[in-house]
Amino acid sequence: MNSAYVSPLSKRYASREMQEIFSDDLKFTTWRRLWVALAEAEQQLGINITDEQIDELRANIDNIDYEMAQQKELQVRHDVMAHVLTYGEACPKAKSIIHLGATSCYVGDNTDIIIMRKALLRVKKLLLNAMSALCDFAEKYKAQPTLAFTHFQAAQPTTVGKRATLWLHDLLMDLELLDFTLKNLKLLGCKGTTGTGASFLELFDGDHEKVKKLEKIIAEKMGFDEVYPVSGQTYSRKVDYQVLSVLSSIAQSACKFAGDIRLLSHLKEVDEPFEQNQIGSSAMAYKRNPMRSERIASLSRFVIATAQNPAYTAATQWFERTLDDSANKRLSVPEAFLAIDGILSLYINIVTGMKVYTQMAVRHLNEELPFMATENILMYCVKNKGGDRQELHEAIREHSVAAAYNIKALGNDNDLLQRILNDSRFGLTAEELYRLLDVHSFTGRAKEQTEEFLNEYVKPVLKANEELLGIDVVIKV
């Protein structure tokens, strides 16, 4: 047994893919790729760096002696310098030009941007697959009537598919925010210790154009079109807040979905996926708790709270650089991404494996339908039976109060319709009353709204991103 603490996000919830994005290997090989890009750009702009030195740097990108780096950090108390020295040991010919003109944030901040972009792309893939699963679900149940709720009190009916479009619309908004954030994510570049580029201006003998071109070359080598136009030593910490705001937004949507599934599970209208040997409760063997939805709610709360960290960090930065961001960033950014990875994996798993009990939905609808039908009954009897609107309104009120008492106080079935049928003031036949109770006449445009939303808004987005669709999610617990 491992006696050391291991984050539950890694052990229980997040995928291997997301864990690898925030691994030491990706982080430190990206540092080395940035050092190679810097050396190549400086050479291209006239600095005396040889091809042999650059070849040596390239050859050792993956050759990282982590034990040496750890020992050197204990000596110098500086993580970037520890890796500069370690890289230099592996590249004796290039040792003198590694990190030339740069500050720590050249590798640290640029790598953070690169990793966050990679992680956002992973989130986008998960998000689109959750949307695709919900699209199929909404299509399947677009015409299935079900009781709608306001304040968790019975309201006019909707359809199961229409309700799913509400979840889907939230995710669509999240995708729009994610795409906007991805589009506007830029590299820090290489602006030096206070963001003035002074060290590089000195390196290039006062040539401002070369300093500007240096950033452009590095950005292109690292796969970015732009760098942030101004900065201190670091990129604005508002960038981290904007990125985690996307994750918070997704967590909010997922938590709302999970809450609805938990309520529907209580109503016995849906069940989460449930394996053959799964145990719902250690005490109550009959139970099928909505544990996956509960886990989404739990992890979502964590992400929403964690997204406040970069907000406070951005608000409390001093002038061009302060280090009280570092420890917080190391925790909040990776952990929020690992958690959202687990959330979306659960979301996909639930939607693709969820059972809908339509007969139970119909039963609940029928229990409330008599009350909902009274307005239609009133209008029909006035229009077609010559009834007095005020007299019939009072009759419905009396019968409704009596039926409600019968249900709540005595525990009996809803007998409102039988009361109305027996009341000669309405003059209704059983056949007429049956026609007035057609549930599809109460769901409005739910089916059509579902079709229109899927066809006009969702399916075009899925089509435009079809290369990202198709994913296997693994739920560990």
C-alpha positions as CSV (number, residue, x, y, z in Angstrom):
1,M,0.0,0.0,0.0
2,N,1.2,3.5,-0.9
3,S,1.3,5.5,2.4
4,A,1.7,8.9,0.6
5,Y,-1.3,11.0,-0.3
6,V,-2.6,10.8,-3.9
7,S,-5.1,13.2,-5.2
8,P,-8.5,11.6,-5.6
9,L,-8.8,13.4,-8.9
10,S,-6.0,11.3,-10.3
11,K,-6.8,8.1,-8.5
12,R,-10.6,8.0,-8.9
13,Y,-12.1,10.6,-11.3
14,A,-9.9,12.1,-14.1
15,S,-8.9,10.3,-17.3
16,R,-5.4,9.3,-18.2
17,E,-5.5,11.7,-21.1
18,M,-6.1,14.7,-18.9
19,Q,-3.6,13.6,-16.3
20,E,-0.9,13.3,-19.0
21,I,-1.6,16.9,-20.1
22,F,-0.6,18.1,-16.6
23,S,2.2,15.6,-16.2
24,D,5.8,16.6,-15.5
25,D,6.9,15.1,-18.8
26,L,4.7,17.4,-20.8
27,K,5.6,20.4,-18.7
28,F,9.3,20.0,-18.8
29,T,9.6,18.9,-22.4
30,T,7.6,22.0,-23.3
31,W,10.1,24.1,-21.3
32,R,12.9,22.5,-23.4
33,R,11.0,23.0,-26.7
34,L,10.7,26.7,-25.7
35,W,14.4,26.9,-25.1
36,V,15.0,25.3,-28.5
37,A,12.6,27.8,-30.2
38,L,14.4,30.7,-28.4
39,A,17.8,29.5,-29.6
40,E,16.6,28.9,-33.2
41,A,14.9,32.4,-33.3
42,E,18.0,34.1,-31.9
43,Q,20.2,32.3,-34.4
44,Q,17.9,33.3,-37.2
45,L,18.2,36.9,-36.1
46,G,21.9,36.9,-36.0
47,I,23.0,35.8,-32.6
48,N,26.1,33.6,-32.6
49,I,24.5,30.2,-31.9
50,T,25.6,27.2,-33.9
51,D,23.6,24.5,-35.6
52,E,25.6,22.0,-33.6
53,Q,24.3,23.6,-30.3
54,I,20.7,23.6,-31.5
55,D,21.0,20.0,-32.7
56,E,22.2,19.1,-29.2
57,L,19.3,20.9,-27.6
58,R,16.8,19.2,-29.9
59,A,18.3,15.7,-29.3
60,N,17.9,16.0,-25.5
61,I,14.3,17.4,-25.3
62,D,13.0,14.2,-23.8
63,N,16.2,13.3,-22.0
64,I,15.3,14.7,-18.6
65,D,17.2,13.6,-15.5
66,Y,14.5,14.4,-12.9
67,E,16.6,13.3,-10.0
68,M,19.3,15.7,-11.0
69,A,16.8,18.5,-11.4
70,Q,15.4,17.8,-8.0
71,Q,18.8,17.9,-6.4
72,K,19.7,21.1,-8.1
73,E,16.5,22.7,-7.0
74,L,17.3,21.8,-3.4
75,Q,20.6,23.6,-3.9
76,V,19.5,26.8,-5.8
77,R,15.8,27.0,-4.6
78,H,14.7,27.9,-8.1
79,D,12.8,25.4,-10.3
80,V,13.6,27.0,-13.7
81,M,17.3,27.4,-12.9
82,A,17.4,23.8,-11.7
83,H,16.2,22.7,-15.1
84,V,18.4,25.1,-17.0
85,L,21.4,23.5,-15.2
86,T,20.1,20.0,-15.7
87,Y,19.6,20.7,-19.4
88,G,23.1,22.1,-19.6
89,E,24.5,18.9,-18.1
90,A,22.9,16.9,-21.0
91,C,24.0,19.6,-23.6
92,P,27.5,20.7,-22.7
93,K,28.0,22.3,-26.1
94,A,24.8,24.4,-25.8
95,K,25.1,25.0,-22.1
96,S,26.2,28.6,-22.5
97,I,23.3,29.7,-24.7
98,I,20.3,28.0,-22.9
99,H,17.8,30.6,-21.7
100,L,19.8,33.4,-23.3
101,G,18.1,36.7,-22.5
102,A,15.0,35.1,-21.0
103,T,13.4,35.2,-17.6
104,S,11.8,32.3,-15.8
105,C,8.3,33.2,-17.0
106,Y,9.5,32.7,-20.6
107,V,9.3,29.0,-20.0
108,G,6.9,28.9,-17.1
109,D,4.1,31.2,-18.4
110,N,4.4,30.1,-22.1
111,T,4.2,26.5,-21.0
112,D,1.1,27.2,-18.8
113,I,-0.6,28.8,-21.9
114,I,0.3,25.8,-24.1
115,I,-0.9,23.3,-21.5
116,M,-4.1,25.1,-20.8
117,R,-4.8,25.3,-24.6
118,K,-4.2,21.5,-24.9
119,A,-6.4,20.9,-21.9
120,L,-9.2,23.1,-23.3
121,L,-9.1,21.1,-26.5
122,R,-9.6,17.9,-24.4
123,V,-12.5,19.5,-22.6
124,K,-14.0,20.6,-25.9
125,K,-13.9,17.0,-27.1
126,L,-15.6,15.8,-24.0
127,L,-18.2,18.6,-24.2
128,L,-19.1,17.9,-27.8
129,N,-19.5,14.2,-27.1
130,A,-21.8,15.0,-24.1
131,M,-23.8,17.3,-26.5
132,S,-24.0,14.6,-29.1
133,A,-25.3,12.1,-26.6
134,L,-27.9,14.6,-25.4
135,C,-28.9,15.3,-29.0
136,D,-29.6,11.6,-29.6
137,F,-31.5,11.4,-26.3
138,A,-33.6,14.5,-27.1
139,E,-34.4,13.2,-30.6
140,K,-35.5,9.9,-29.2
141,Y,-37.9,11.4,-26.6
142,K,-39.0,14.6,-28.3
143,A,-42.6,13.6,-28.3
144,Q,-42.8,11.7,-25.0
145,P,-45.1,13.7,-22.7
146,T,-44.0,14.2,-19.1
147,L,-45.0,16.4,-16.2
148,A,-43.1,19.7,-16.1
149,F,-42.4,21.4,-12.8
150,T,-42.0,25.0,-11.7
151,H,-40.8,25.3,-8.0
152,F,-40.8,21.5,-8.2
153,Q,-44.6,21.7,-8.2
154,A,-46.6,20.2,-11.0
155,A,-47.0,22.6,-14.0
156,Q,-48.0,22.3,-17.6
157,P,-46.7,19.2,-19.3
158,T,-43.6,19.2,-21.5
159,T,-41.8,16.3,-23.2
160,V,-38.8,14.4,-22.1
161,G,-36.9,15.5,-25.2
162,K,-37.8,19.2,-24.7
163,R,-36.5,19.0,-21.1
164,A,-33.2,17.6,-22.5
165,T,-32.9,20.6,-24.8
166,L,-32.6,22.8,-21.7
167,W,-29.6,20.8,-20.6
168,L,-28.2,20.9,-24.1
169,H,-28.7,24.6,-24.5
170,D,-26.6,25.2,-21.4
171,L,-23.8,23.1,-22.9
172,L,-24.1,24.9,-26.2
173,M,-23.5,28.2,-24.4
174,D,-20.5,26.6,-22.6
175,L,-19.1,25.6,-26.0
176,E,-19.5,29.1,-27.4
177,L,-17.6,30.4,-24.3
178,L,-14.9,27.8,-24.7
179,D,-14.4,28.5,-28.4
180,F,-14.1,32.2,-27.7
181,T,-11.6,31.6,-25.0
182,L,-9.5,29.3,-27.1
183,K,-9.6,31.7,-30.0
184,N,-8.3,34.5,-27.8
185,L,-5.6,32.6,-26.0
186,K,-2.2,34.0,-26.9
187,L,1.4,33.2,-26.0
188,L,3.2,35.4,-23.5
189,G,6.2,35.7,-25.8
190,C,9.6,36.8,-24.5
191,K,9.3,40.2,-22.9
192,G,11.9,39.9,-20.2
193,T,11.9,40.5,-16.5
194,T,9.4,43.5,-16.4
195,G,7.8,43.1,-19.8
196,T,9.9,45.8,-21.5
197,G,12.1,43.5,-23.6
198,A,15.2,45.3,-22.3
199,S,17.4,42.2,-22.1
200,F,16.6,41.3,-25.8
201,L,17.1,44.9,-26.9
202,E,20.5,44.7,-25.4
203,L,21.2,41.3,-27.0
204,F,20.2,42.7,-30.5
205,D,22.2,46.0,-30.0
206,G,19.2,48.2,-29.8
207,D,17.3,46.8,-32.8
208,H,13.7,47.1,-31.9
209,E,12.5,45.3,-35.0
210,K,14.5,42.2,-34.2
211,V,13.1,42.1,-30.7
212,K,9.6,42.3,-32.1
213,K,10.4,39.6,-34.7
214,L,11.9,37.3,-32.1
215,E,8.5,37.0,-30.4
216,K,6.7,36.4,-33.7
217,I,9.1,33.6,-34.7
218,I,8.8,31.9,-31.3
219,A,5.0,32.1,-31.4
220,E,4.9,30.5,-34.8
221,K,7.3,27.7,-33.7
222,M,5.0,27.0,-30.7
223,G,1.9,27.0,-32.8
224,F,0.4,30.4,-31.9
225,D,-0.6,33.2,-34.2
226,E,-0.2,36.0,-31.6
227,V,1.4,37.0,-28.3
228,Y,-0.1,39.3,-25.8
229,P,0.8,42.8,-26.8
230,V,1.9,44.0,-23.4
231,S,2.7,42.3,-20.1
232,G,4.7,42.6,-17.0
233,Q,7.0,39.7,-16.4
234,T,3.9,37.4,-16.5
235,Y,0.9,37.4,-18.7
236,S,-2.1,38.9,-17.0
237,R,-3.5,36.5,-14.4
238,K,-7.0,37.4,-15.7
239,V,-6.2,34.8,-18.5
240,D,-6.2,32.0,-15.9
241,Y,-9.5,33.4,-14.5
242,Q,-11.0,33.4,-18.0
243,V,-9.9,29.9,-18.7
244,L,-11.3,28.6,-15.3
245,S,-14.5,30.6,-15.9
246,V,-15.1,28.3,-18.9
247,L,-14.7,25.3,-16.6
248,S,-16.9,26.8,-13.9
249,S,-19.6,27.5,-16.6
250,I,-19.5,23.8,-17.7
251,A,-19.6,22.7,-14.0
252,Q,-22.7,24.9,-13.5
253,S,-24.5,23.2,-16.5
254,A,-23.5,19.7,-15.4
255,C,-24.6,20.3,-11.8
256,K,-28.0,21.5,-13.0
257,F,-28.3,18.4,-15.2
258,A,-27.3,16.2,-12.3
259,G,-29.8,17.8,-10.0
260,D,-32.6,17.1,-12.4
261,I,-31.5,13.5,-12.8
262,R,-31.5,13.1,-9.0
263,L,-35.0,14.5,-8.7
264,L,-36.2,12.3,-11.6
265,S,-34.6,9.3,-9.9
266,H,-36.6,10.0,-6.8
267,L,-39.7,10.2,-9.0
268,K,-38.8,6.8,-10.5
269,E,-38.9,8.2,-14.0
270,V,-35.2,7.6,-14.8
271,D,-32.4,5.4,-13.6
272,E,-28.7,6.0,-14.0
273,P,-26.6,3.3,-15.5
274,F,-26.4,0.5,-13.0
275,E,-24.0,-2.4,-13.3
276,Q,-25.1,-6.0,-12.6
277,N,-23.1,-6.3,-9.3
278,Q,-23.3,-2.6,-8.3
279,I,-24.3,-2.0,-4.7
280,G,-26.5,1.1,-4.1
281,S,-26.3,1.1,-0.3
282,S,-24.2,-0.8,2.2
283,A,-27.3,-1.0,4.5
284,M,-30.3,-1.0,2.2
285,A,-29.8,-3.6,-0.5
286,Y,-32.8,-2.5,-2.6
287,K,-31.5,1.1,-3.2
288,R,-30.3,2.5,-6.5
289,N,-28.9,5.8,-5.4
290,P,-28.1,8.3,-8.3
291,M,-24.4,8.2,-7.2
292,R,-23.0,9.4,-10.5
293,S,-25.2,12.4,-10.6
294,E,-24.3,13.1,-7.0
295,R,-20.6,12.9,-7.9
296,I,-21.1,15.4,-10.7
297,A,-22.7,17.7,-8.2
298,S,-19.9,17.2,-5.8
299,L,-17.1,17.8,-8.3
300,S,-19.0,20.7,-9.9
301,R,-19.0,22.4,-6.5
302,F,-15.3,22.0,-6.3
303,V,-14.7,23.4,-9.8
304,I,-17.0,26.4,-9.2
305,A,-15.2,27.2,-5.9
306,T,-11.7,26.6,-7.5
307,A,-12.5,29.1,-10.2
308,Q,-12.5,31.8,-7.6
309,N,-8.7,31.2,-7.0
310,P,-7.5,32.9,-10.2
311,A,-10.0,35.7,-9.6
312,Y,-8.3,36.5,-6.3
313,T,-4.9,36.0,-7.8
314,A,-5.5,38.4,-10.7
315,A,-6.9,41.0,-8.2
316,T,-3.9,40.8,-5.9
317,Q,-0.9,40.9,-8.3
318,W,1.6,43.7,-7.6
319,F,3.0,45.9,-10.4
320,E,5.0,43.9,-12.9
321,R,5.3,40.6,-11.0
322,T,4.8,39.0,-7.6
323,L,5.2,35.3,-6.7
324,D,2.1,34.8,-4.6
325,D,0.4,33.4,-7.8
326,S,2.7,30.5,-8.3
327,A,1.7,28.0,-5.6
328,N,-2.0,28.8,-6.1
329,K,-1.7,28.3,-9.9
330,R,0.0,24.9,-9.5
331,L,-3.0,23.7,-7.6
332,S,-6.1,25.5,-9.0
333,V,-5.5,25.2,-12.7
334,P,-4.6,21.5,-13.0
335,E,-7.1,20.4,-10.4
336,A,-10.0,22.3,-12.0
337,F,-9.2,20.6,-15.4
338,L,-8.9,17.2,-13.8
339,A,-12.3,17.7,-12.1
340,I,-14.1,18.9,-15.2
341,D,-12.7,15.9,-17.1
342,G,-14.3,13.6,-14.5
343,I,-17.5,15.6,-14.6
344,L,-17.9,15.4,-18.4
345,S,-17.0,11.7,-18.5
346,L,-19.8,11.0,-16.0
347,Y,-22.2,13.2,-18.0
348,I,-21.5,11.2,-21.1
349,N,-21.8,7.9,-19.2
350,I,-25.1,8.8,-17.6
351,V,-26.8,10.1,-20.8
352,T,-25.7,7.2,-22.9
353,G,-26.8,4.6,-20.3
354,M,-29.8,6.2,-18.6
355,K,-33.1,4.3,-18.5
356,V,-36.3,6.3,-19.0
357,Y,-39.5,4.9,-17.5
358,T,-42.1,6.3,-19.8
359,Q,-45.0,4.6,-18.0
360,M,-44.1,6.1,-14.7
361,A,-43.9,9.5,-16.5
362,V,-47.4,9.0,-17.9
363,R,-48.7,7.9,-14.4
364,H,-47.4,11.1,-12.8
365,L,-48.8,13.1,-15.6
366,N,-52.2,11.5,-15.3
367,E,-52.3,12.2,-11.6
368,E,-52.1,15.9,-12.3
369,L,-53.8,16.2,-15.6
370,P,-57.3,16.6,-14.3
371,F,-56.4,19.9,-12.6
372,M,-54.6,21.0,-15.8
373,A,-57.5,20.1,-18.0
374,T,-60.0,22.3,-16.1
375,E,-59.4,25.4,-18.2
376,N,-60.0,23.4,-21.4
377,I,-63.1,21.9,-19.9
378,L,-64.4,25.3,-18.9
379,M,-63.9,26.8,-22.4
380,Y,-65.4,23.8,-24.1
381,C,-68.5,23.8,-22.0
382,V,-69.1,27.5,-22.4
383,K,-68.5,27.3,-26.2
384,N,-70.3,24.1,-27.1
385,K,-72.7,23.4,-24.2
386,G,-74.1,26.9,-23.6
387,G,-72.8,26.9,-20.0
388,D,-72.4,30.0,-17.9
389,R,-68.7,30.8,-17.5
390,Q,-68.9,32.2,-14.0
391,E,-71.1,29.3,-12.7
392,L,-68.8,26.7,-14.2
393,H,-65.7,28.4,-12.9
394,E,-67.2,28.2,-9.4
395,A,-68.2,24.6,-9.9
396,I,-64.6,23.7,-10.9
397,R,-63.3,25.5,-7.9
398,E,-65.5,23.6,-5.6
399,H,-64.8,20.2,-7.2
400,S,-61.0,21.0,-7.2
401,V,-60.9,21.8,-3.5
402,A,-62.8,18.7,-2.7
403,A,-60.6,16.5,-5.0
404,A,-57.4,18.0,-3.5
405,Y,-58.7,17.3,0.0
406,N,-59.5,13.7,-1.0
407,I,-55.9,13.3,-2.3
408,K,-54.0,15.0,0.5
409,A,-56.0,14.4,3.6
410,L,-57.5,11.0,2.8
411,G,-54.8,9.5,0.5
412,N,-57.3,8.7,-2.3
413,D,-57.0,8.9,-6.0
414,N,-57.8,12.1,-7.9
415,D,-61.5,12.0,-8.6
416,L,-61.9,15.5,-10.0
417,L,-62.9,14.3,-13.5
418,Q,-65.5,11.9,-12.2
419,R,-67.0,14.8,-10.1
420,I,-67.2,17.0,-13.2
421,L,-68.6,14.1,-15.3
422,N,-71.3,13.6,-12.6
423,D,-72.2,17.3,-12.5
424,S,-75.1,18.1,-14.8
425,R,-74.1,21.7,-15.1
426,F,-71.2,20.7,-17.4
427,G,-73.3,18.3,-19.5
428,L,-70.3,16.3,-20.6
429,T,-70.2,12.8,-21.9
430,A,-67.4,10.4,-21.1
431,E,-66.3,10.5,-24.7
432,E,-66.2,14.3,-24.8
433,L,-64.2,14.4,-21.6
434,Y,-61.7,11.8,-22.9
435,R,-61.1,14.0,-26.0
436,L,-60.4,17.0,-23.8
437,L,-57.8,15.0,-21.9
438,D,-55.5,14.2,-24.9
439,V,-52.1,14.9,-23.3
440,H,-50.6,16.0,-26.6
441,S,-52.8,19.0,-26.6
442,F,-51.2,20.2,-23.3
443,T,-47.5,20.0,-24.4
444,G,-47.7,23.0,-26.8
445,R,-44.8,23.2,-29.2
446,A,-42.5,21.0,-27.1
447,K,-41.9,18.4,-29.9
448,E,-41.5,21.1,-32.6
449,Q,-39.2,23.2,-30.4
450,T,-37.0,20.2,-29.8
451,E,-36.8,19.4,-33.5
452,E,-36.1,23.0,-34.5
453,F,-33.4,23.5,-31.8
454,L,-31.6,20.3,-32.7
455,N,-31.8,20.9,-36.4
456,E,-31.0,24.6,-36.5
457,Y,-28.5,24.9,-33.6
458,V,-27.1,21.7,-32.3
459,K,-26.6,19.4,-35.3
460,P,-24.7,22.1,-37.4
461,V,-22.3,22.5,-34.5
462,L,-21.8,18.7,-34.2
463,K,-21.3,18.5,-37.9
464,A,-18.7,21.2,-37.9
465,N,-16.8,19.3,-35.1
466,E,-17.5,15.8,-36.3
467,E,-13.8,14.9,-36.1
468,L,-14.0,15.3,-32.3
469,L,-17.0,12.9,-31.9
470,G,-16.6,9.4,-30.7
471,I,-15.0,8.8,-27.4
472,D,-14.7,6.1,-24.8
473,V,-15.1,7.2,-21.2
474,V,-14.1,5.0,-18.3
475,I,-15.8,5.4,-15.0
476,K,-13.5,4.0,-12.3
477,V,-15.9,4.1,-9.3
